[in-house]
Amino acid sequence: MNKIEQFEIELGYIKDETIQEDCRTMIELLPDYFFEVPASSTGKYHPSYSLGKGGLLRHTKAAVRIGYELLMDPSIGNKYTSIEKDIMLMGLLLHDGIKHGIPKEQYVRFDHPILMANYIMEHKADLLMSDEEIELLCSVIRTHMGPWTKDYQGEEVLEAPKSKYQNFVHMCDYLASRKFLLVPFDENDHISA
């Protein structure tokens, strides 16, 4: 499977060549299971398009498309620089990249936002972005769960979003997980509208 081909459309939303190249680098490093597993094992927290084989991939594409569409609206997008927009879109593309851990575990790891941010930092030497840009990327990924910061034992594990960047990425991920928002996909897992 060509991992990059799975995200060619979404990569086209990223304008900065350096950020786009770094995004390609990180896509190549995503575990194979990312492209196969459902977004939710129970179906409780995600719409039907994100269930079944490839569901996590489709959820991710929906979150990126929602982010892109919102950023195209000047009343929203004008609050961010072009680079900030690209970093947030990259964050949406990678936010669930290590959802089952490495190596793959049976169930979703509650701390997957931290795992993904750490994974990016482990590969920092392979990236061309500045330290400041990488930190912004990791911060929006670490906080993408929004107010759901406590694990199944009630322990505070994750950070809640605080910045406008973190809140934006959380909002897009949240909208992509709403059951009443159905995103049409074609047979190649591309959004068809």
Phi and psi in degrees as a GROMACS rama.xvg file:
@    title "Ramachandran Plot"
@    xaxis  label "Phi"
@    yaxis  label "Psi"
@TYPE xy
-91.0465  106.163  ASN-2
-64.1585  -39.4149  LYS-3
-63.1058  -41.4198  ILE-4
-58.6843  -30.996  GLU-5
-62.2514  -24.2531  GLN-6
-120.725  20.2151  PHE-7
-57.0765  -43.7853  GLU-8
-63.8063  -48.1308  ILE-9
-65.1398  -36.4784  GLU-10
-63.4148  -30.0072  LEU-11
-66.4085  -18.6937  GLY-12
-74.7109  -20.8793  TYR-13
-88.5377  121.29  ILE-14
-87.9909  -37.8249  LYS-15
-73.4669  125.14  ASP-16
-62.9228  -37.476  GLU-17
-65.3466  -46.8798  THR-18
-66.0747  -40.1115  ILE-19
-61.4953  -42.2606  GLN-20
-65.4168  -41.6137  GLU-21
-65.1941  -35.6312  ASP-22
-64.0399  -42.2431  CYS-23
-59.9799  -43.0455  ARG-24
-58.4229  -46.3632  THR-25
-71.5754  -33.8229  MET-26
-61.2044  -43.0402  ILE-27
-60.5023  -29.3509  GLU-28
-86.5982  -6.15562  LEU-29
-66.3612  142.551  LEU-30
-64.9713  149.353  PRO-31
-56.1062  -35.1566  ASP-32
-60.818  -26.4473  TYR-33
-53.0008  -35.4489  PHE-34
-85.3149  -2.00383  PHE-35
-120.996  -31.7241  GLU-36
-80.2578  157.787  VAL-37
-72.6613  160.078  PRO-38
-68.9268  -28.5252  ALA-39
-140.408  129.594  SER-40
-73.0334  -26.2509  SER-41
-98.365  -21.6261  THR-42
81.2061  1.91846  GLY-43
-70.8361  -34.3687  LYS-44
-111.935  8.48531  TYR-45
-141.351  154.56  HIS-46
-72.503  169.582  PRO-47
-60.0297  -34.9431  SER-48
-64.5371  -19.9646  TYR-49
-99.1819  11.2881  SER-50
-99.7944  167.638  LEU-51
73.5089  -173.991  GLY-52
-59.6904  129.062  LYS-53
81.0819  6.65984  GLY-54
-61.9907  -38.3915  GLY-55
-66.9243  -38.8025  LEU-56
-60.3845  -46.8162  LEU-57
-65.9254  -39.7964  ARG-58
-58.594  -44.3237  HIS-59
-63.1724  -45.3339  THR-60
-61.2452  -39.5523  LYS-61
-64.4091  -43.5762  ALA-62
-62.4135  -42.7074  ALA-63
-64.9544  -42.8858  VAL-64
-65.182  -41.0815  ARG-65
-60.0377  -46.2034  ILE-66
-59.5019  -45.8651  GLY-67
-60.6022  -47.636  TYR-68
-62.0698  -42.9323  GLU-69
-64.386  -40.8025  LEU-70
-70.1535  -21.6659  LEU-71
-74.8116  -18.7478  MET-72
-78.4179  115.594  ASP-73
-55.8826  -32.1019  PRO-74
-67.2758  -20.645  SER-75
-103.964  -51.9512  ILE-76
-65.0281  -29.0515  GLY-77
-68.8133  -7.25373  ASN-78
-81.1507  -6.21569  LYS-79
-128.732  150.031  TYR-80
-76.1139  166.348  THR-81
-59.7078  -40.7789  SER-82
-66.3333  -42.5814  ILE-83
-61.3044  -41.1932  GLU-84
-59.9081  -46.8823  LYS-85
-61.6172  -41.1711  ASP-86
-66.3148  -40.242  ILE-87
-66.1634  -39.6524  MET-88
-65.0959  -39.7036  LEU-89
-63.0354  -40.7247  MET-90
-60.7403  -41.5779  GLY-91
-65.2592  -38.8359  LEU-92
-65.5955  -33.9035  LEU-93
-102.009  -6.04731  LEU-94
-56.0529  -35.6259  HIS-95
-107.395  20.5453  ASP-96
-58.6053  -29.0164  GLY-97
-120.052  42.5661  ILE-98
-61.1937  -31.3338  LYS-99
-106.724  14.0785  HIS-100
79.4934  178.537  GLY-101
-136.236  119.949  ILE-102
-67.2439  167.55  PRO-103
-60.5101  130.575  LYS-104
-102.721  163.464  GLU-105
-63.531  -41.2688  GLN-106
-111.671  161.123  TYR-107
-60.221  136.637  VAL-108
-85.307  124.289  ARG-109
-60.4317  -34.6452  PHE-110
-86.1642  19.0003  ASP-111
-57.6842  -29.1953  HIS-112
-62.8774  -39.2616  PRO-113
-69.1632  -42.3923  ILE-114
-58.7142  -42.9609  LEU-115
-68.4928  -42.802  MET-116
-61.8373  -41.9726  ALA-117
-65.1692  -37.5143  ASN-118
-61.974  -41.3223  TYR-119
-63.0729  -44.1156  ILE-120
-63.8354  -35.045  MET-121
-63.5626  -26.7554  GLU-122
-106.856  17.6551  HIS-123
-55.5078  -37.0097  LYS-124
-65.933  -20.2409  ALA-125
-87.2868  -5.26814  ASP-126
-104.117  153.454  LEU-127
-100.06  -14.4026  LEU-128
-64.7501  157.688  MET-129
-71.6304  162.34  SER-130
-57.5254  -40.6254  ASP-131
-63.8758  -41.656  GLU-132
-66.7528  -41.0137  GLU-133
-65.1908  -38.5547  ILE-134
-66.1481  -39.6569  GLU-135
-62.5043  -45.0997  LEU-136
-56.2656  -50.0223  LEU-137
-65.1816  -34.8534  CYS-138
-68.0362  -37.5051  SER-139
-73.396  -28.0309  VAL-140
-74.8575  -44.513  ILE-141
-59.2512  -28.9111  ARG-142
-108.259  11.7392  THR-143
-68.7094  -12.5254  HIS-144
-79.8524  -3.67979  MET-145
64.0153  -129.017  GLY-146
-76.9508  -7.91183  PRO-147
-87.4772  81.8435  TRP-148
-107.488  -7.81916  THR-149
-103.568  137.204  LYS-150
-76.8648  -173.962  ASP-151
-66.6333  -16.5339  TYR-152
-96.2665  3.45965  GLN-153
83.697  11.0081  GLY-154
-84.2849  136.176  GLU-155
-72.124  113.398  GLU-156
-115.76  -39.8171  VAL-157
-107.901  157.65  LEU-158
-85.4527  143.208  GLU-159
-83.5175  151.109  ALA-160
-66.9387  142.223  PRO-161
-124.952  -41.944  LYS-162
-82.6236  165.071  SER-163
-64.1598  -28.8287  LYS-164
-70.8738  -46.8157  TYR-165
-62.817  -43.1274  GLN-166
-64.8078  -37.3049  ASN-167
-64.5414  -47.2445  PHE-168
-63.6356  -42.5596  VAL-169
-60.0577  -44.7369  HIS-170
-59.1465  -43.9203  MET-171
-65.6722  -42.5865  CYS-172
-64.2107  -42.1821  ASP-173
-61.0961  -47.0454  TYR-174
-63.2703  -37.3875  LEU-175
-67.7388  -15.7225  ALA-176
-100.124  0.388993  SER-177
-80.252  130.974  ARG-178
-68.9461  -24.016  LYS-179
-82.4093  -11.0056  PHE-180
-99.8561  100.178  LEU-181
-98.2326  123.319  LEU-182
-102.568  125.422  VAL-183
-79.6466  129.954  PRO-184
-117.545  146.313  PHE-185
-89.3084  -174.759  ASP-186
-68.2201  -13.5656  GLU-187
-101.492  15.8295  ASN-188
61.1556  33.105  ASP-189
-104.873  141.739  HIS-190
-65.2732  127.138  ILE-191
-96.943  9.58636  SER-192
